[in-house]
């Protein structure tokens, strides 16, 4: 099945408040069938239902409260009702934004994870040398095809008979 796993090992900042920016990735962990363009567009190869999952390490660098927003975009158009708000309070406040989007896509469509914030002191942060464990990517973004949109056709031609003991027989049609 087509799938991809991507991450970013750089910080991502907001140049302006309340302005949408694509979340970018700069590393490919694995990729079969799908592809990444311009660091943010995941292109799917087949019609189907795809599950896009992400996690982002969001941090606030000043004392005031701030909000970060994350949502899905397909072919440059915002997906309705896909936005979520993460509120950060205080200097060095941190949160992990993580959820998924189950979307019906056509072959050649592209998905983008978008983000914005009401304060330019909010960033998606990576950490190459945490106190414990391996490096922390700023973003992890994966995609899995979960279903084809092709529905199998049904045939009226029987392909076998199932015995039901003394009751009789049942004809089963499977194609």
C-alpha positions in Angstrom: 0.0 0.0 0.0 1.2 3.5 -0.7 2.7 5.3 2.3 5.2 7.8 3.4 7.0 8.9 6.6 8.6 12.3 6.8 10.1 14.6 9.5 11.8 18.0 10.0 15.0 18.6 11.9 14.8 22.4 11.8 12.8 25.0 13.7 9.7 26.5 11.9 8.8 30.1 12.7 6.0 32.5 11.9 7.1 35.6 10.0 3.7 37.2 10.6 0.7 36.6 12.8 -2.6 35.1 11.6 -1.0 34.2 8.3 -1.1 30.6 7.0 2.2 28.8 6.4 2.7 25.2 5.2 4.4 22.9 7.7 7.5 21.6 6.0 9.6 18.4 6.2 13.2 18.0 5.1 13.8 14.3 5.8 12.3 11.2 4.2 12.1 8.2 6.5 10.4 5.9 4.0 8.3 6.4 0.9 6.4 4.0 -1.4 4.1 5.3 -4.0 3.5 8.8 -2.5 5.9 11.7 -3.0 6.8 15.0 -1.4 7.0 18.2 -3.4 8.3 21.6 -2.3 8.9 20.2 1.2 5.2 20.4 2.1 3.0 18.8 -0.5 2.3 15.1 -0.2 1.1 13.8 -3.6 -0.9 10.6 -3.7 -0.7 8.1 -6.6 -4.2 6.5 -6.6 -7.8 7.4 -5.9 -8.5 6.3 -2.3 -8.9 7.1 1.3 -5.7 8.3 3.0 -4.9 8.8 6.6 -2.5 11.8 7.2 -1.0 11.9 10.7 1.3 14.4 12.3 2.9 15.6 15.5 4.5 19.0 16.0 6.6 20.2 18.9 5.1 23.7 19.6 6.8 26.2 21.9 6.2 29.7 23.1 9.2 31.9 23.8 7.7 34.8 25.7 5.4 35.1 28.8 2.1 36.1 27.1 -0.5 33.6 26.0 -0.5 32.6 22.4 -2.5 30.3 20.1 -1.3 28.1 17.3 -3.6 26.6 14.7 -3.2 23.5 12.5 -5.4 22.4 9.6 -5.6 20.3 6.5 -5.4 21.7 2.9 -6.0 19.6 -0.3 -4.9 21.0 -3.7 -4.5 24.5 -2.1 -8.0 24.5 -0.6 -8.6 24.4 3.2 -10.5 21.3 4.3 -13.7 22.4 6.0 -13.8 21.8 9.8 -10.2 20.6 10.0 -8.7 23.4 12.1 -7.6 23.0 15.8 -6.3 25.5 18.2 -3.4 24.9 20.7 -3.1 27.5 23.5 0.3 28.1 25.1 0.7 30.2 28.3 4.0 31.5 29.5 7.7 31.6 28.5 8.9 28.2 27.4 5.4 26.8 27.4 5.3 23.7 25.2 2.8 21.3 23.7 2.6 18.5 21.2 0.0 19.1 18.6 -0.9 15.6 17.2 -3.9 14.3 15.2 -4.8 12.8 11.9 -7.0 13.5 8.9 -8.9 10.8 7.0 -9.4 12.2 3.5 -10.7 10.9 0.2 -8.2 11.8 -2.5 -7.9 11.5 -6.3 -4.8 10.3 -8.0 -2.4 13.3 -8.3 -4.1 15.3 -5.4 -1.8 16.8 -2.8 -2.2 17.3 1.0 -0.6 20.1 3.0 -0.5 20.5 6.7 -1.0 24.3 7.4 -0.3 26.3 10.5 -0.6 29.9 11.8 -0.4 31.7 15.1 -1.5 34.9 16.8 2.0 35.6 18.1 5.4 35.4 16.2 7.0 34.0 19.4 5.3 30.6 18.7 7.4 28.2 16.8 7.6 24.5 15.9 10.9 23.5 17.6 13.4 20.7 17.0 16.0 19.6 19.6 19.1 17.7 18.4 20.4 17.1 21.9 17.6 16.5 24.4 18.5 15.5 28.0 17.3 12.0 27.4 16.9 9.9 24.2 17.4 10.7 20.5 16.9 13.9 18.7 13.4 15.4 18.7 12.1 16.4 15.2 10.0 19.6 15.0 7.4 17.7 12.9 6.7 14.1 12.1 4.2 13.7 9.2 3.0 10.3 7.8 0.5 9.1 5.2 -1.1 5.7 4.7 -3.5 4.7 2.0 -6.3 2.9 3.9 -8.8 2.1 1.2 -9.2 2.1 -2.5 -12.2 3.8 -4.0 -12.8 0.9 -6.3 -15.8 -1.3 -5.4 -15.7 -4.9 -6.5 -18.3 -5.9 -9.0 -20.8 -8.6 -8.2 -21.6 -11.4 -10.6 -24.8 -13.4 -10.9 -22.7 -16.5 -12.0 -22.4 -19.0 -9.2 -18.9 -20.3 -8.5 -19.6 -23.0 -5.9 -22.0 -24.8 -3.7 -21.9 -25.1 0.1 -23.5 -28.1 1.7 -25.8 -27.4 4.6 -26.3 -31.0 5.8 -29.9 -32.3 5.7 -31.3 -28.8 5.0 -30.2 -28.7 1.4 -27.6 -26.7 -0.4 -26.8 -23.0 -0.8 -25.2 -21.4 -3.9 -22.6 -18.8 -3.1 -21.6 -16.2 -5.7 -18.1 -14.6 -5.2 -16.1 -12.7 -7.8 
